[in-house]
Amino acid sequence: MGEPLSCWSFMEFGRKSESEQKDAASRDQTGDCNGSSLNGSNNGNARNTPEMAIYEQYRNRGKITPQLNGVSHDRFNEKPQKPLLPPFESADMRALAESLCRDIIRGSPDVKWESIKGLENAKRLLKEAVVMPIKYPKYFTGLLSPWKGILLFGPPGTGKTMLAKAVATECRTTFFNISASSVVSKWRGDSEKLVKVLFELARHHAPSTIFLDEIDAIISQRGGGSSEHEASRRLKTELLIQMDGLMRTDELVFVLAATNLPWELDAAMLRRLEKRILVPLPEPEARRAMLEELLPSVPGEEELPYDVLVENTEGYSGSDIRLLCKEAAMQPLRRVMVLLEEKQEVVPEEELPKVGPIKGEDIKIALKNTRPSAHLHAQLYDKFNADYGSQIL
């Protein structure tokens, strides 16, 4: 009897030609057999770690199936989906892309326009700049090509991140949630490579949205003296180059940037962020809608003084209003906690007393204990909006 056929024997029997091997390698459709390399080499060496990790992602997601005798066994007979990564010129770039995919590619953020109270002007500008070009690309050609760079600026806690997530949800785009830690590396030259790989990934998964949160930490004004490092300068230059490349293509890749300090941004980045939208503090109607949603009135109980709350929350951001409602909701619970502390033994869960409704006195205490945190630079935001902002008249 002959020796039993091993996995490697099947490979030798069904080996592809050299041209077929190159085509297969370019499509990144490789099989695995006991950790041996199947991408056109027959020396039995193990795959390197980045490629193996990518292969495992493909295998777990059902993107590809192992090959036997050069034939793919797909029991579901589905069409091949888009690969996780585009082809890169080097293994280093592929490894950087793998780390970006693992850290920042997200599914749908599941944030609807209706969940954001107020900000009608900002919503309208975002729909005009991003949502409509994706839904109706026929109208946005030539001079009316969609804006590729959008800046959301305003006080902290006003809903800039929520607006970016609502855009990604509405458009069903691939959402890249980027912060400074995602594109800054301690290794020389890797930061600018990460920026380049990020935009290549965004083009590969288009339509996609790149959300640069707190962009002032990444690309502040250049030439600020000896405090600016050479690596920081190279990172900023690469980001500007990639942004400029987006404007010269028809690919649906949008860059949404958010900042609380728009006056610290570099002038070249402001030019590339074509739409600059102010996300202001909530108006009285928006504040009332937030309060009614967070503190709904209980039938048969005392009506909460919404008018007093709206009047006394001038200058509060959406985050401040949420903290105010949380403080008001804590008052009935504190009364229950006082009763529980008087008892020496732990009360069983089924015997715990019921938490009462929120009263008018609770609202007054919450107003005393909660102060606005985002009204200090209101004049600076208004001046920046008058100088650079986009508005609908």
N, C-alpha and C positions, 0 to 999 in steps of 0.2 A: 504494500500500500504506500501511496505517496504521502508526503507531508501535508497536514491540513492547511487549507488556504487561510492565510491571515489577512488582516485588513490591508497590510502593505502589499500582499500578493495581488489582491483585487486592484490596487492602484496600478501595479506594473502591468496587469492584463488590460486595463482600460485607459492606459496613458494617452493623453491628447498630444497632438502635434505641437510644435513650438509656437506657431502662429495662434493656435487656439488657446494655448496657455497664456500668451500675452493678452489676448482679448479677455480671457477670464480674470486675469489679474487686474485689468483696468476697470472691470465692473465690480471688483471686490466681492465676487461670489466664490468663496472658498469653502471646502469641506475640511473636517478634522478627523484624525485617526490617531488616538493615543498620543496627542500632543505633537504629532509630526507635521511638517510643513507640506501643504498641498498646493501652493500657489505657483507651481511651475518648477520647483526645485525637487530633486529626487535624492538629496544627500541625507535625509532623515533628521536634519537639525530641527530643534523645537522653535516654534514661533516666538517672536519677542513679546514682551508683556503688553504694550499698547494694542498691537494687532489682535492678540488673543482676547483682550478685554472687549474690543469692538466686536469680534466674532461672537463672543458669548452674548453680547447685547442683541445681535442679530438673531441668534438662535433662540433666545428667550422670547423675543418679540414675535417670532414666527415669520421674520422677514425672508429667510432662506432655509433650505433644508439640506442635509448632507447629501453628497453625490456619491454614487456607486457606479463604476464603469462609465463615468462621464455623463450619467443620466440623473436628473433631479427627480426625486420621488416626492411629489407634491400630492398628497392624498385629497386635498380639497380642490385642486385644479384652479387655484386663484391666480390672478395676474400678479406679476412681481410688483411690489411697492417700491417707492423711492428709497434708495439706500440712506442709512442714517448719516453718513458723511460723504461729502464730495471727494473726488480724487485729489490728493495733495502731492506736491513734488518731492516731499521728504517725509521721513518717519517722525522727525521732530514736530513738524507742523501737524501731522496726524495725531500725535500725542497731545498737543495743545488743544486741538479740536475736540478730542475725546474728553478732556477735563472740562471744557466749556459745556459740552452736551450734558455731562453728568451734573454740573452745578447750576446751570441757568435755563435750560430749556424746560418750559412748563406747559401744562395743558391749558385748557380754557380757564381764565381766572374766575369766570362765572359771576361777573359784576354787571348788572343791568343799569341802563340809564335811569330807570325809575327809582333805583335805590339811592341815587345821589340827589339830594334835595337842593333846589335852587341852581345857581350857576348856569342859567339858561344861555347867556351869551357865550360862555366857554363851550358848552355842549354844541351850540349851533356852529361855531367856528370849527370844532373838531369834526363834526359830521361833514361839513363842507370840504375840509382839507384831506380827510382820510377815508371816512366811511363811504361817501358817495363815489369817489374814484374807483374803489374796489368793487362796488355793486354795479356801477354803470360806467365801465371804462371807455365806452364808445364816445362819450362826450368830452373826456379829458385827454385830448391829444394835441400835439403841436404846442401852441402858446398856452393852452389850458392844461398842460401836463400837471399832474398833482404835485403838491408841495411835499418834499421829502424830509424836511427838518422842521420840527415844531417844538417850541419852548413853552412850558407851563411854569409861570412864576407867580409868587404871591406869598403871603404869610404862612408859617407852618401850621399844619392841621386844618387846612381849608379844602382838601380833597384832590390834590394834584395826582397822587398815586392812584386814587380811585378812578379818576377820569381816564388815566392811561389803561387801566385794567378793563374799563368799560369799552374802550376802543377795541382792544384785543378780543373781548368777548363778542362784541357786535360784528366785527369783521371776520371772526373765526381764523385769525392769523396765528402763526407761531410766535409765542411771546418770549422775548429774551429780557429777563429782568437783571440789569447790569448795575453793579456798584463799583466803587474804586477797587475793592478787593478782588473782583473778578478779572480785571485787566492789568493789575499791577503785580509784577513778579520781582523777587530778589535777584534773579539771574540776569546778567547783562544781555540785553537784546530781546528778552522774552516778552516784555511789556508791549512793544510795538508789534511783535509777531502775534500776540494774543488779539490785538485790535484788528489786524489784518484777517486772522482766522475767523474772528467774530463776524465780520462783514461777509466773508465767503460763505459761512454757514447760513447767514440770513438770506443771501441770494439763493442758496441751494434749497432752502425751505420756504421760499417766497410763495404767497404773500406773507410777510413777517413784520413784526414790530419790535424794534430795539428800544427798550426803555432805559435811559440813563438817569438813574436817580441821584440827586445831589451832584449834578454835573460840575458845579463850581469846585468840587474837590478833585476833579480830574483835569479840567482845562481852565484854570484861572488865567489871569492876564500874564502874558509873557514879558520877559525883560524887567521883572520886578526886583532886580538887584542880585546880590550874591546868594540869596536864599534859594534861588531856582537851580535845581540840579540838572546835570546833562541828561540823565535818564528821563526826568520829567519832561524836558524840552522835546526829546525824541518821541515820547508817547503822545504829546500834544500835536506834534507835526504829523504823525501817522494818522491820528484821528481826523485831523483836518483834511488830509489827502483822501482818506476813505469817504468822508462826507462829501467832498467835492466830486468823487467818482459816482456817487449815487445820483447826483443831479444831472449827470450826462447819460444816464441809461434809462430805459423804460421799465426796469424791473420794479415790482411793487414791494419795496423795502422802505419802511418809514422809521424815522428816528424821533422818538418822543423824549425830550429832556425836561427834567424838573429841577427847580432850584428855589431856595429861599433868599438867595443873594444874587440877583441877576446883574447887578452893577459890577460884580467882580469877574464876570466872564470876559474872555478874550474877544476883541473886536472881530477877528476873523471867524470865530465860532458864531457870533451873533449874525454875521452875514449869511452863514450857511443854515442857521435856524430861521427859515424864511417867515414862519408864522410865530409871533410871540404873543401869547395869550395870558392875560391877567386872570388869576383865580382869586377873587377878592374874599373878604370876610362875608359871611351870610347876611342877607338882607332880612328885614322883619318877617316877610312871608316865609322865607326858608327856615328861619329860626322857629317859627310857630309850627311848621310841618315837622321839624326834627323833634320838638318837645312833645307834640301830640303822638308821634310814633314811639318815642322812648318812654314817655310817661302817659300811657292811655288812661282815660277816666274809667273808673269801675262803676257799673250801673248800681244805683241805690246808695252810692257813697257821695262824699263831698266833692263837688266839682273843683278841679284844680285851677288856680288862677293863671291861666295861660297868658292873658294880657299883661299881667304884672311881670311874668317871666320874660316875655318878649321885650318889654320896656327896659328891664334891668339887665339884659344880656347884650346891650349894644357894645360892639367891639370884641365879642366872644367869637372864637373860631368854632368850626364844627366839632373839633376834638374837645374844646373847652365845654361846649354844651353837653357833650356826652359825659364828661366828668361831673358836671353839675347834676345831671339826672342820676348818675350813679350815687352821688352823695345824698341826694334826696331819697333814693330808694333804700339807702342804708339806715335811715332813721327808724323806721318800724322794726327792722331787724335788731337794732341796738336795744330797743325796748324789750324785745324777747330775750336777748342775751343777758340783760340784767336779771330777769327772772330765773334763767338757767344757772347763773353764777351763784344765786342764793341757795341752791340745792347742793347738798354734799355729794350725792351720787350722780352718775351719768344717766340721763333720761333716755330710755329706749326710743328708737326712731319712730315707732308707731304712736308714742305718747307725747311727742314734741308739740308744743303749742303752735297755733297757726299765726303766721306773720300778718299783721293788720295792714290796712290800706295807707297810702301816703296822704298826709294832711297838709293844710295850708301852712302850719308852723314848721313842718319839715322843709317846705320850699324856702322859707325865710332863712332857716339855719344853713341850708345848702348854698344860698346866695352869699351868706357871710363867709363861708368857708372856701368858696371857689372864686378865684380871680382870673381875669383874662390874661393870656400869655402871648398874644400875637398882634397886639395893637400898637406896639412901640414904633414900628417903622412904616406906619400906614402912609405917611406923606412921601417917603422915598419910593414906595411902590407906585403911588399915583404919578409921581414925576417920571419914573422910568416908563410907565405905561403911556404917558403923554409923548415921550420922546421916541420910543421904539415899539410900542404895543400895536397889535392888530385889533381892530374893532369893526363892528357892523353898525352903521349909522341908520 
